[in-house]
Amino acid sequence: MRLTDRVYLVGSGANGFYLSHASDCSVYAVDCDGPIVLVDAGVGYEGTDLIWQNLLRDGLDPNSVTHLLLTHKHADHSGGAVDWHERVGAKTMATAHTAQALVRGDEELISMGAAKRAGIYDLDYRFRACPVERELGEGDAVSVGDVTFTTLDTPGHCAGHCAFTFEGAGKLHLFGGDNVFAGGRILLQNIPDCDLQEHLRTVRRLAALPVEVFLPGHTMPCLREGYRHLRLAEARLDQLLVPESYH
């Protein structure tokens, strides 16, 4: 599904457009004038097949996927990374904390046990390890083809969470992961490394950005005046409230 002249939505679960497996996050493809970058990789159920087919339908060559940028470690965002590595040699890039979980295939670090007990993943799901090409931190740039992505540290939803921005057609694009969703909603979870105060600091930071194209990890993207969703979340803080949950 083409969103802008650069960005395509090629994966989305049951809480979005349901383009791929029900458990997938929103997976975005960025056309970098030849090479393709995927932001997040989905859960990895059914391998890459459904996302692969969506790329083809959008006129993109899946074999041109050279890089994966992961916003965070949770399986719905990172579980499919190893499939892209094995299939096309895609290079995975993530924060140090996310890299630790991914390289080890560490289900404890991503709270997989709790997620399975909550019915979020099937009991037989396995989080497969994947090598990480580069660890990213605040302000780090990733240049692929003619596009340069900038990394923002955005903890709160979980440890090691980050977001990515790039400028295209004079518009600031934000791949926010699970920081803020459409309507200014957030997702706090009963897991050890979900930190409310860090999350609220992240909300304020993102709300200060002149985001035009808002591309969250679930729910609807926004292609114009995306900052409005971020500022809706911030407005709740000014009332001494937390943003509403999207569930």
C-alpha positions, 0 to 999 in steps of 0.5 A: 500500500503506497503511502507517499512517494517513498513510503509503503505499508507492506505489513500490518496486523489485525489492529491495523490494515491486516495486510499480513499476519494478525500479530504483525506490527506495521511494517514500512518499506522505504524506497531509497532509489534502488535499495529498500529499507524496512522499518520493523520486520513483523513477527515472523509467522509464515516467514516473510511470505505475506510481506514479500507478496505485498512488496511485489504488489506495490511494484517493489523487488523484495530482493532489494531489501538491504536494511532493517531498522528496528524500533524495539525488541518486541517480537511483533516488531523484530521476530521476522528479522532473521527471515530477511537476513536468511532470505536476502542478506538484509542487515539489521540495525537496532539499539544496543538493548534490542541487539542484545535480545535479538542476537541471543534470541532472548525470550526472557528479555522481551517478556515473551513468557508473559506475552504467551500467557496473555494470549498475544503469541501462540505457545509454540512460537519461538523468537529466533536469533538474528545477527545485528550489523550495527548498534544505533544510539541517539543522533546516529545516521543511517544512509541508504541510497539517497535517504538518510535516517536519524535515530532518536532514543525514545524509551518508555514503552520498553527499554531500548526503544527508538524512533527514526526520522527522515526528510522527504519532499520537504516533510519530516517523516517519523517512524515512531514504533510503539511510542504514540498511536493515532489519536494521541494514544499510548500503550503501557504494559505490565512488563518489567521495563515499561517505564511510565515517566520515561514514556511521558518524557518521550511523548513531550519530546516527539510532540515538539517535532514538526512531524508531517508524516506520522508512521506509528507501529500500529493503527493508522498512519497519518500523511499530513499534519501528523504532529497533531496526534503527538500533541494530543498525547502531550495535551493530556500531560498538561492536565496531569493525566496520562494519554489514553490507551489505544486498547 
